[in-house]
Amino acid sequence: MAYKPLDTICISDITELGIPLQTATHLHHKLTQIIHNYAHATPQTWNQITTQILNPDLPFSFHQMMYYGCYLDFGPDPPAWLPDPEDAKLTNIGMLLERHGKKLLGSSYKDPVSSYRAFQEFSVSNLEVFWRTILDEMDVSFSVPPKCILVDDLSEESQLLHPGGRWLPGAYVNPARNCLSLNSKRKLSDVAVIWRDEGDDEMPVKKMTFEELRSEVWLVAYALEKLGFEKGSAIAIDMPMDVKSVVIYLAIVLSGHVVVSIADSFAPSEISTRLSLSKAKAIFTQDLIIRGDRSLPLYSRVVDAGSPLAIVIPTRGSGFSMKLRDGDISWLDFLEQVKNYKNVEFVAVERSIEDFSNILFSSGTTGEPKAIPWTLATPFKAGADGWLHVDIRKGDVVAWPTNLGWMMGPWLVYASLLNGASLALYNGSPLTIGFAKFVQDAKVTMLGVIPSIVRAWRTKNCTAGFDWSTIRCFGSTGEASNVDEYLWLMGRAHYKPIIEYCGGTEIGGGFITGSLLQPQCLSAFSTPSLGYDFFILGTDGIPIPPNVPGVGELALSPLMFGASSTLLNANHYDVYFKGMPSWNGKVLRRHGDVFERTIRGYYRAHGRADDTMNLGGIKVSSVEIERVCNSVDDRILETAAIGVTPAGGGPERLVIVVIFKDAHGSKPNLNKLKGSLNTALQKKLNPLFKVSDVVPLESLPRTATNKVMRRVLRQQLTQMGQNAKL
């Protein structure tokens, strides 16, 4: 559709979008007034349009007409949201800066919006002051306080052993206790968890207070203690993210053990790999997953994985649809042995800050997932990001469809509860009208998304008729987003900002983000995370100077609070630091994404620099996918799995390049082959993976040492997609 400048839009242009004449006349009159008062193609003009004209009930095509018409002559990176100076002072950062801005930044401090960039630079160059201030603001409590915030020894030996420094040395702490203890952020009667089960969409939402949550967590912690595991033992969770799994998660940490995070979508072989790598002593799971009219097996997959002791929760009622394996324990029997401890406080097990709290997994390029331990510091990084970047505070209701098997599940627990907010959980598919209604009924104030969920909402129009006006901001992570889809999303909540947020499992949060104190551009980041710094490397491997536009592989400053310092199944230094350039005497940390710094100072993600792709927010290596695809058909010689970004932007699509054994012989039907590949991948790797296209080629581009050049292949496929709508 060709868009027109705002001052050339007439009433008939509006009625052609299906808007009644009377409404169109009213809208045109308001538009004329705004144009009269504001210059064309300015953020202020768009701000007035969003507040005075647009609402969720108007056709999205009209929203597009206003947005593109407003910014027709603006150039790149038009802001879709502007911070209000007075509202900015009420954010967590705003209130901090209003109290301490002059002390921290000196006489240059003006106000939270004007001084945000200076504060970000201060946070990087004054790590000791910054993190001490933030931990104090969050009321983090240590049983043994740290000797300091950071020890950064520049000796060669220390840089090899601790290139990221040593954070909070000497501290003893328990993050779960910090989530549950009473302070200025929470009292016993405050709501800790709000939830609803799919199918109960007409019922009132269920609520659990902090008092009730504490009691539930204490009881599970006592029951865990009865099992007699040594402190620091690994205990897995393979369940949907519901109120019980959150209670179990907190109880494992409170009792001094380590959570092993396993996504409930994994096949038995993937579950087995994760149990083996973590040396898990037990696993919490449930018999079935109920989604609509479907019952999906879960306990049987855990059994097929050869799991250790399983504590099994019945999905419905108190009975099971199958017999439990010898030695496994039902949830009711597990709790029965400690029923006399109900409402008795469990004394938290305080451990060294360098001990593990959680083992998560992220695909590497070797085919085996990286086993990434979070230390006891990492939960506070997650909580700090929630406090700093999406402004989570006491009284908020935070929803983010995710799972404890992915980092955003634990992130959501800590970002909500450490900051005194309510955790909002929908036990069902987030792609349904039921979830949209839950957002309304739970009065969600911060809604997290991934772009594929937003695309489904828009396609199904499942948010229509629901009131999302309580939302103060959105968060988005996991994939590259699309401008039109995120314009649509903002419009559902009367143009509340979307905070793009990107990080990694090994970081425990984000290294780049948006901010409520800066103008936000659709599908772009506006700032490095507070307390962090990163560099975009040029083709020569040297960082491009700050504030200079450019595209290249992104490298992180090694001094990252909460970031991983070890891997269970790989050499951490080799994976993240070996071969990386130095900056100011310190070796930079590898991340692997390609980023662009735009001419207006925003940042855009351009996918992975290595052979790992991002499918639906899940990082997976090409090797893992190819290993499955190579055995699907006897006529296949080899395959290459490539993530290709569509010409219009948005999440990567999985394309399988196939080389057949006989280039001139019989070949399978490509549509049938695509179906076979999908079936194999969804059964053996993840049911969320989907092949978009199968492309036959005679050979793969290779290096002199016979390695497949997937970057070259990706470029070729991207060009093919632009020409043929791949």
HELIX and SHEET records of a PDB file:
HELIX    1   1 LEU A    6  THR A    8  5                                   3    
HELIX    2   2 ILE A   11  THR A   15  1                                   5    
HELIX    3   3 LEU A   21  ASN A   37  1                                  17    
HELIX    4   4 PRO A   43  GLN A   52  1                                  10    
HELIX    5   5 PHE A   60  CYS A   70  1                                  11    
HELIX    6   6 PRO A   85  ALA A   88  1                                   4    
HELIX    7   7 ASN A   92  LEU A  105  1                                  14    
HELIX    8   8 GLY A  106  SER A  108  5                                   3    
HELIX    9   9 TYR A  116  SER A  125  1                                  10    
HELIX   10  10 LEU A  127  GLU A  137  1                                  11    
HELIX   11  11 GLU A  156  LEU A  161  1                                   6    
HELIX   12  12 PRO A  175  LEU A  180  1                                   6    
HELIX   13  13 PHE A  210  LYS A  226  1                                  17    
HELIX   14  14 VAL A  243  LEU A  254  1                                  12    
HELIX   15  15 PRO A  268  SER A  278  1                                  11    
HELIX   16  16 TYR A  299  ASP A  304  1                                   6    
HELIX   17  17 TRP A  331  GLU A  336  1                                   6    
HELIX   18  18 LYS A  339  TYR A  341  5                                   3    
HELIX   19  19 THR A  378  LEU A  388  1                                  11    
HELIX   20  20 MET A  408  LEU A  417  1                                  10    
HELIX   21  21 ILE A  433  ASP A  441  1                                   9    
HELIX   22  22 PRO A  451  LYS A  460  1                                  10    
HELIX   23  23 VAL A  483  ARG A  492  1                                  10    
HELIX   24  24 HIS A  572  TYR A  576  1                                   5    
HELIX   25  25 SER A  622  CYS A  629  1                                   8    
HELIX   26  26 LEU A  670  LYS A  684  1                                  15    
HELIX   27  27 ARG A  710  ALA A  724  1                                  15    
SHEET    1   A 2 PRO A  79  TRP A  81  0                                        
SHEET    2   A 2 GLN A 520  CYS A 521 -1                                        
SHEET    1   B 2 LEU A 150  VAL A 151  0                                        
SHEET    2   B 2 ARG A 166  TRP A 167 -1                                        
SHEET    1   C 2 TYR A 172  VAL A 173  0                                        
SHEET    2   C 2 ARG A 351  SER A 352 -1                                        
SHEET    1   D 9 LYS A 206  THR A 209  0                                        
SHEET    2   D 9 VAL A 191  ASP A 197 -1                                        
SHEET    3   D 9 SER A 422  ASN A 427  1                                        
SHEET    4   D 9 VAL A 397  ALA A 399  1                                        
SHEET    5   D 9 MET A 446  VAL A 449  1                                        
SHEET    6   D 9 CYS A 473  SER A 476  1                                        
SHEET    7   D 9 ILE A 498  GLY A 504  1                                        
SHEET    8   D 9 GLY A 509  THR A 513 -1                                        
SHEET    9   D 9 THR A 527  PRO A 528 -1                                        
SHEET    1   E 7 ILE A 329  SER A 330  0                                        
SHEET    2   E 7 LEU A 309  ILE A 313  1                                        
SHEET    3   E 7 ALA A 282  GLN A 286  1                                        
SHEET    4   E 7 ALA A 234  ASP A 238  1                                        
SHEET    5   E 7 VAL A 258  SER A 261  1                                        
SHEET    6   E 7 PHE A 356  SER A 363  1                                        
SHEET    7   E 7 PRO A 369  THR A 375 -1                                        
SHEET    1   F 2 LEU A 288  ARG A 291  0                                        
SHEET    2   F 2 ARG A 294  PRO A 297 -1                                        
SHEET    1   G 4 PHE A 534  ILE A 536  0                                        
SHEET    2   G 4 GLY A 550  LEU A 556 -1                                        
SHEET    3   G 4 ARG A 589  ARG A 597 -1                                        
SHEET    4   G 4 TYR A 603  ARG A 608 -1                                        
SHEET    1   H 2 SER A 582  TRP A 583  0                                        
SHEET    2   H 2 LYS A 586  VAL A 587 -1                                        
SHEET    1   I 2 THR A 612  LEU A 615  0                                        
SHEET    2   I 2 ILE A 618  SER A 621 -1                                        
SHEET    1   J 3 ILE A 636  VAL A 644  0                                        
SHEET    2   J 3 ARG A 653  PHE A 660 -1                                        
SHEET    3   J 3 VAL A 691  PRO A 696  1                                        
END                                                                             
